[in-house]
Amino acid sequence: MAKIICVTTGLTGILNASFELVDRLEKAGHEVIYASPRKVQSKVEAQGITFFQLPEISLTSEPELPIIKGKLRKLARLKYKYQYATERQAVALEQIDPRVFSKFLTEERPDLLLIDVELHEYIFKAYGKKIPMVLLSQWFSLWNRKGLPYLLTDTIPGQGWSGHPVGLAISWQRIKLKRWFTFAKKKWMSGRTDRRSSLLALAQQENFPLEMIRENYWPGPFTYAKLPVISMTMREMEFPHEVRPDLYYAGAMVRENRVEPPLKKSEADQLSAALEYKKAKQAALIYCSVSTLSKGDSRFIKKIIAAVKGQSNWMLVLSLGVLADKNYLAELPENVFAFTRVPQLKILEAADCSVNHGGIHTINECVHFQIPMLVYSGKRSDQNGCAARVAYHQLGMMADKDQDDIQTIRNKIGEILNHEKYRTKAAAMHGHYQNYKKNKIAISTIEKFIAKENI
C-alpha cells in the first residue's frame, strides 16, 4: 500500500473526475489524501475522502505601486518598477512561495504526488523537495504534436485548409507567436514581477530544469515538456496523432454514485414531475446543460426552448446555472422543465440526447451513459476542441450557438434522435470506456510510478 496525495485546483470538473480516480486508488488498497487551495472540503469529505485545506493561490504576484500622480504618471510608474526591480521581484517571489504546501509534503512524505497540471507553484516546490510526482490533466493532449490541432480550436484534421498538415503547422506557429508576445509584454511592463516571471524565478529557486517548461500554449503560463502526465480522457476519443512521450490516457473518470448537494424540496418535486412526464408521454428526453455559459447566452436558451415547443414526443430538461434568473422562464411550454441545477448523472441516465456546451466532463458522462450529443460549444478553453472530437468520432454533432436558428436547432435534435449511427457510435465508445475500467489502466499506470520510485 502506498500513500498518495492528490492535489487539484478544486474546480468542479476536475474535482468530480478525481473523485472516481481516488475511489479506485482506495479500493486498490492505497491511502489517499486529497488537497486543494479551493474551499471544497465539504464536497470532498462527503465522498468519504480525507481532505487537507491549502491556502488560496493568488494569480497576481505583482507588488502594489505607490501612488504616482501627474501627466507622465504611466512613465513614472514604469521607471519606478525598474528602479526597484530587484526588491519588487523578491516580494513577488515571496508572495507565490507555497510554504503551507511545502510543510504539508514534509509532514506527509507521500510515495507519490498526483498534481493538477495547472498548479505550477506546487509542481516546482514538490520537485525541489524531491517528491515523486505525476501531473494530472483533465484535458485531451495540450502539446504541439504532428497531426494534432491546437485544443482551443474546432479544427478537425483532414477537413479544409485548417485541417491540412500545413494549416495545422501554421496555426501552431501563430499561436506560439501570439502567446510569446503576450507573455513578453507582461514581463517587461511589470518589471519581471508578472505571474509567469515569478513562477520561473520559483522554478530556478527549486532547481527545476527550465528546458521542461519551454512550451507555453495553454492552460496558464506554460505546460511541461517531459514530466509524466496522466490524462483523464480516452485515447480512442483523440484525433490520430503522434502522442507526446510520457502522456498516459487513464480513461474517462465518472463516479456514478458521487454524493451531490441535495436539491430544495420544490426542485426535487419538479424533477420527479419531469421524469414522470417522460414516462407518461413516452417522450424523448433532451437534456440541455449550459450552466457554464455566460449570461449573454440567454438568446440561445430562448431558441432551444422554442425548438422543442410543440414537439409532443420530445421533452426538454434545462440546467441553467447563472442563466436561471430570467423572466422568459416564467411561462415555459409544458414539455420544458428548467432548473438552476440538477443532479446531472441522474438526468443523463434517463436522457435520449444531450445538448451541451462542450465541457469534457459532461462529454465523458454522456459516454458513460451512451448518450449521443449535440454540442454547442461555449467557445471557452477546450470546449471547441472537445466539440470537434465528438463530431469526428460521430458521437453526435458539432453546432454553433451563435449561428443556428430555431428550425436548425430543431432539425439537428431530430437528426440526433432519429439516426441510429449516433447511438451505435456512443455504444462503441462506451465499450472503450469500460475497458479502461475493467483493465484497471489508471491504477496500473499509477502503480508503475510507485514501483519505479521504490526500486
C-alpha positions in Angstrom: 0.0 0.0 0.0 1.3 3.5 -0.9 0.5 6.9 0.4 -0.7 9.1 -2.4 -1.6 12.8 -2.3 -3.9 14.1 -4.9 -3.9 17.8 -5.4 -6.2 19.7 -7.8 -7.5 23.2 -8.3 -10.8 22.1 -6.9 -12.8 23.4 -9.9 -16.0 21.4 -10.3 -15.0 19.4 -13.4 -11.6 18.0 -12.3 -13.0 17.7 -8.7 -15.7 15.3 -9.8 -13.5 13.3 -12.1 -10.8 13.0 -9.5 -13.3 11.6 -7.0 -13.6 8.5 -9.2 -9.8 8.2 -9.5 -9.3 8.5 -5.8 -12.1 5.9 -5.2 -10.3 3.4 -7.5 -7.0 4.0 -5.8 -8.5 3.5 -2.3 -10.2 0.3 -3.5 -6.8 -0.9 -4.7 -5.6 -0.6 -1.2 -3.8 2.8 -1.3 -4.0 5.6 1.2 -5.1 8.8 -0.4 -5.2 12.4 1.0 -6.9 15.0 -1.1 -5.7 18.6 -1.0 -6.9 21.8 -2.8 -6.5 25.6 -2.5 -10.3 26.0 -3.1 -12.7 25.6 -0.2 -14.1 22.2 -1.3 -13.7 20.3 2.0 -17.4 19.6 2.4 -17.7 18.2 -1.2 -14.6 16.0 -0.8 -15.4 14.7 2.7 -19.0 13.9 1.5 -17.4 11.3 -0.7 -15.6 9.7 2.3 -12.2 11.1 1.2 -9.6 12.6 3.6 -9.0 16.3 2.9 -6.3 18.9 3.6 -7.1 22.6 3.0 -4.4 24.6 1.3 -4.3 28.4 1.2 -5.9 30.1 -1.8 -3.5 30.8 -4.7 -3.1 34.4 -5.8 -3.0 34.7 -9.6 -1.4 38.2 -9.2 2.1 38.4 -8.0 3.0 42.0 -9.0 3.5 44.1 -5.9 1.5 47.3 -5.4 2.9 50.6 -6.6 3.0 53.8 -4.6 0.5 56.5 -5.7 2.1 58.5 -8.5 0.3 61.5 -10.0 0.9 63.8 -12.9 0.6 63.7 -16.6 3.6 61.4 -17.0 2.4 59.0 -14.3 2.4 55.9 -16.6 6.1 56.6 -17.5 6.9 57.3 -13.9 5.3 54.0 -12.7 7.4 52.1 -15.3 10.5 53.9 -14.2 9.7 53.0 -10.5 9.3 49.3 -11.4 12.7 49.2 -12.9 14.4 51.4 -10.3 13.3 49.0 -7.6 13.2 45.9 -9.8 15.3 43.6 -7.6 13.3 44.4 -4.4 9.9 44.0 -6.3 11.0 40.7 -7.8 11.9 39.4 -4.3 8.5 40.5 -3.0 6.7 38.8 -6.0 8.6 35.6 -5.4 7.8 35.7 -1.7 4.1 36.0 -2.4 3.9 32.9 -4.6 6.1 30.6 -2.5 3.7 27.9 -1.3 5.1 27.4 2.3 2.0 25.6 3.7 2.1 23.1 0.8 5.9 22.6 1.4 5.2 21.9 5.1 2.4 19.5 4.2 4.7 17.5 1.9 7.4 17.4 4.6 5.0 16.1 7.2 3.2 13.5 5.0 6.1 12.5 2.8 3.9 10.7 0.2 5.1 7.9 -2.1 3.6 9.7 -5.0 2.0 13.0 -5.7 -0.8 13.3 -8.3 -0.8 17.0 -9.1 -3.0 19.1 -11.3 -1.1 20.4 -14.4 -2.3 24.0 -13.5 -0.7 24.1 -10.0 2.7 25.4 -11.1 3.8 26.6 -7.6 3.2 23.2 -6.2 4.9 21.4 -9.0 8.1 23.4 -8.6 8.1 23.0 -4.8 7.5 19.2 -5.0 10.3 18.9 -7.4 12.6 20.9 -5.1 11.7 18.5 -2.2 12.3 15.5 -4.5 8.8 14.2 -4.1 7.9 11.7 -6.8 5.0 13.1 -8.9 2.8 12.6 -11.9 0.9 15.5 -13.4 -2.9 15.1 -13.6 -4.8 16.5 -16.6 -8.5 16.7 -17.3 -8.0 17.5 -20.9 -7.1 15.9 -24.2 -3.5 16.5 -25.4 -2.2 20.1 -24.9 1.0 19.7 -26.8 2.2 20.6 -30.3 2.3 17.2 -32.0 2.2 16.2 -35.6 -1.4 15.7 -36.8 -2.9 17.4 -33.8 -4.8 20.7 -33.9 -4.5 23.3 -31.0 -7.0 22.2 -28.4 -8.8 25.6 -28.3 -9.8 25.4 -31.9 -12.6 23.4 -33.6 -10.3 22.2 -36.3 -10.7 18.6 -37.5 -7.7 17.0 -39.1 -8.2 16.4 -42.8 -11.1 18.9 -43.1 -10.4 22.1 -45.0 -7.3 24.2 -45.1 -7.1 24.5 -41.3 -7.1 20.6 -41.0 -4.3 20.2 -43.6 -0.9 19.4 -42.2 0.5 22.7 -43.4 -2.5 24.6 -42.0 -2.0 22.8 -38.7 1.7 23.7 -38.5 1.0 27.4 -39.4 -1.7 27.5 -36.7 0.6 26.2 -34.0 3.3 28.8 -35.0 0.7 31.6 -35.0 -0.5 30.6 -31.5 3.1 30.3 -30.2 4.0 33.8 -31.5 0.8 35.3 -30.0 1.5 33.7 -26.6 5.1 34.8 -26.7 4.1 38.4 -27.4 1.5 38.3 -24.6 4.0 37.0 -22.0 6.8 39.3 -23.2 4.6 42.3 -22.8 3.5 41.3 -19.3 7.1 40.6 -18.3 8.5 44.0 -19.4 5.5 46.1 -18.3 5.7 44.6 -14.8 9.4 44.7 -14.4 9.5 40.9 -14.3 7.0 40.6 -11.4 4.2 39.2 -13.5 2.9 35.7 -12.6 4.9 33.8 -15.3 8.2 35.6 -14.4 7.7 35.0 -10.7 6.9 31.3 -11.4 10.1 31.0 -13.4 12.0 32.5 -10.6 10.5 29.9 -8.2 11.4 27.2 -10.6 15.0 28.3 -10.6 15.0 28.5 -6.8 13.8 24.9 -6.7 16.4 23.8 -9.3 13.6 22.8 -11.7 15.0 22.3 -15.2 13.8 25.2 -17.3 14.0 23.2 -20.5 11.0 21.3 -19.3 8.8 24.4 -19.4 9.6 26.0 -22.7 6.1 25.3 -24.1 3.5 27.9 -23.3 0.4 27.2 -25.2 -2.4 26.6 -22.7 -3.5 26.5 -19.9 -1.9 29.2 -17.8 1.6 30.4 -18.4 3.1 27.2 -19.6 2.8 23.4 -19.9 5.5 20.8 -19.4 7.7 19.1 -21.9 9.0 16.0 -20.1 7.2 15.3 -16.8 4.8 12.3 -16.9 1.2 13.2 -17.4 -2.0 11.2 -16.8 -4.9 12.4 -18.8 -8.4 11.5 -17.5 -9.6 11.1 -21.1 -9.6 8.3 -23.6 -7.0 7.8 -26.4 -9.9 6.5 -28.6 -11.6 9.9 -28.4 -8.5 11.7 -29.6 -7.6 12.7 -33.2 -4.9 10.4 -34.7 -1.5 11.9 -33.9 1.9 11.2 -32.6 1.3 11.1 -28.8 3.6 13.0 -26.5 6.1 10.8 -24.7 5.1 10.1 -21.1 1.5 11.0 -21.7 -0.8 8.3 -20.4 -4.5 8.1 -21.1 -6.3 6.7 -18.0 -9.8 6.8 -19.4 -12.7 8.9 -18.5 -13.4 9.2 -14.8 -17.1 9.2 -13.8 -18.1 8.4 -10.3 -21.7 7.3 -10.8 -22.5 7.2 -7.1 -20.9 10.6 -6.2 -22.6 12.5 -3.4 -24.0 15.9 -4.5 -25.7 18.7 -2.6 -29.4 17.9 -2.1 -32.0 19.8 -4.1 -34.5 22.0 -2.4 -37.9 20.2 -2.0 -39.5 22.3 -4.7 -36.8 21.4 -7.1 -36.8 17.8 -6.2 -40.6 17.7 -6.7 -40.2 19.4 -10.1 -37.5 16.9 -11.1 -39.8 14.0 -10.2 -42.6 15.6 -12.2 -40.2 15.8 -15.2 -39.3 12.1 -15.0 -43.0 11.2 -14.6 -43.8 13.3 -17.7 -41.2 11.3 -19.7 -42.8 8.0 -18.6 -46.4 9.1 -19.1 -45.8 10.7 -22.6 -43.1 8.2 -23.7 -41.2 11.4 -24.7 -37.6 11.6 -25.8 -35.7 13.4 -23.0 -33.4 16.1 -24.3 -31.1 17.3 -21.5 -29.5 20.7 -22.1 -26.7 21.7 -19.7 -25.4 25.2 -20.3 -24.5 26.0 -16.7 -21.1 27.4 -17.6 -22.2 29.6 -20.5 -22.2 33.4 -19.9 -25.2 35.5 -19.0 -25.1 36.8 -22.6 -26.1 33.4 -23.9 -29.8 33.7 -22.9 -30.6 34.1 -26.6 -29.5 30.6 -27.2 -31.7 29.3 -24.4 -34.7 31.1 -25.9 -34.0 29.4 -29.2 -33.7 25.9 -27.8 -36.9 26.3 -25.8 -38.7 27.4 -29.0 -37.2 24.5 -30.9 -38.7 22.0 -28.5 -42.0 23.8 -28.0 -44.9 21.9 -29.7 -43.0 18.7 -30.2 -45.3 16.3 -28.5 -42.8 13.4 -28.4 -40.0 15.5 -27.0 -39.3 17.0 -23.6 -36.5 19.3 -22.5 -34.7 19.5 -19.2 -32.6 22.6 -18.8 -29.8 23.1 -16.3 -29.1 26.8 -16.4 -26.7 27.9 -13.7 -26.2 31.7 -13.9 -28.8 31.9 -16.7 -31.7 30.7 -14.5 -32.8 34.0 -13.1 -34.6 35.2 -16.3 -38.1 36.5 -16.9 -38.5 34.4 -20.0 -38.5 31.3 -17.9 -41.7 32.3 -16.1 -44.0 30.7 -18.7 -42.5 27.6 -20.2 -44.1 25.1 -22.5 -45.5 22.0 -20.7 -42.7 19.9 -22.1 -39.9 22.1 -20.9 -38.5 21.9 -17.3 -35.9 24.4 -16.2 -33.6 24.2 -13.1 -30.8 26.2 -11.7 -29.0 22.9 -11.1 -29.9 19.2 -11.5 -28.1 16.0 -10.4 -26.6 15.6 -13.9 -25.8 11.9 -13.7 -29.4 11.1 -12.7 -30.8 13.1 -15.7 -28.3 11.6 -18.1 -29.3 8.1 -17.1 -32.8 8.9 -18.4 -31.8 11.1 -21.3 -32.0 10.3 -25.0 -29.9 13.3 -26.2 -27.5 15.7 -24.6 -27.3 19.3 -25.8 -24.2 20.6 -24.1 -21.5 23.3 -24.2 -18.5 21.0 -24.9 -17.2 20.5 -21.4 -15.0 17.5 -21.3 -16.6 16.1 -18.1 -20.2 16.3 -19.5 -19.0 14.6 -22.6 -17.3 11.8 -20.6 -20.5 11.4 -18.6 -22.5 11.1 -21.9 -20.1 8.3 -23.0 -20.7 6.7 -19.6 -24.5 6.6 -20.3 -24.1 6.1 -24.1 -25.9 9.3 -24.8 -25.5 10.9 -28.3 -24.7 14.6 -28.2 -25.5 17.9 -29.9 -22.6 20.2 -28.9 -23.0 23.9 -29.0 -19.5 24.9 -27.8 -19.3 27.6 -25.1 -16.2 28.7 -27.1 -14.1 28.8 -23.9 -11.0 26.9 -23.0 -11.0 23.4 -24.6 -14.8 23.4 -25.5 -14.1 23.9 -29.2 -11.6 21.0 -29.3 -14.0 18.7 -27.4 -16.8 19.5 -29.8 -14.6 18.8 -32.7 -13.7 15.3 -31.3 -17.4 14.5 -30.7 -18.1 15.3 -34.4 -15.0 13.5 -35.7 -16.0 10.2 -33.9 -19.7 10.6 -34.8 -20.8 10.6 -31.1 -23.0 13.5 -32.1 -22.9 16.8 -34.0 -21.0 20.0 -33.6 -23.0 23.2 -34.0 -22.7 26.9 -33.5 -24.9 28.6 -30.8 -24.5 32.0 -32.4 -25.5 30.9 -35.9 -28.2 28.3 -35.7 -31.8 29.5 -35.8 -34.8 27.7 -34.1 -35.6 25.5 -37.1 -31.9 24.5 -37.5 -31.7 23.5 -33.8 -34.9 21.5 -34.1 -33.6 19.7 -37.2 -30.3 18.8 -35.5 -32.0 17.5 -32.4 -34.3 15.4 -34.7 -31.3 14.0 -36.6 -29.5 13.0 -33.3 -32.7 11.3 -32.0 -33.6 9.6 -35.3 -30.3 8.3 -36.7 -29.1 5.1 -35.2 -25.5 5.8 -36.1 -25.0 8.2 -33.2 -26.3 5.7 -30.6 -24.1 2.9 -32.2 -21.0 5.1 -32.0 -21.8 6.1 -28.5 -22.2 2.4 -27.5 -18.9 1.6 -29.2 -17.1 4.4 -27.3 -18.7 3.3 -24.1 -17.1 -0.1 -24.7 -13.7 1.5 -24.8 -14.5 3.4 -21.7 -15.5 0.2 -19.9 -12.3 -1.5 -21.0 -10.2 1.2 -19.2 -12.1 0.5 -16.0 -12.1 -3.3 -16.4 -8.4 -3.5 -17.2 -7.6 -1.0 -14.4 -5.5 1.1 -16.7 -5.4 4.2 -14.4 -4.4 2.1 -11.4 -1.7 0.1 -13.2 -0.2 3.2 -14.7 0.0 5.0 -11.3 1.4 1.8 -9.6 4.2 1.7 -12.2 5.4 5.1 -11.0 5.1 4.0 -7.3 7.1 0.8 -8.1 9.7 2.8 -10.0 10.3 5.1 -7.0 10.7 2.1 -4.7 13.3 0.4 -6.8 
